[in-house]
């Protein structure tokens, strides 16, 4: 399988799992609907950064096993 495709799918899966968990926490936090963006903005930035970091770690781990 194409390594770029694998990386993109892996990042999407990480983003989905972590983002969905964050959304569930925020939606059940009791914040007023007009203030949710204050929690959503840092959540999605953090999820993006975490997904990139985790993907890089997983990819590096996979490359050392192949060698």
C-alpha positions, 0 to 999 in steps of 0.5 A: 500500500502507498505509504502516503495513503497509509499515513493519511489514513492513520492520521484521520483515524487518530484525529477521529478517535481523539476528536470524537472523545473531546467533543463528547467531553465538551458537549457533556460539560454543560457549557452554554451553546453560545460559548462552545466555540471557546472550547472547540477552537483549542480542542481542534487545534490540540487534536490536530497537533496531537494527531500529527505528533502521534502519527510521526511517532508511529511512523518512526516506530514502524520504520525501525521495525522494518530495518 
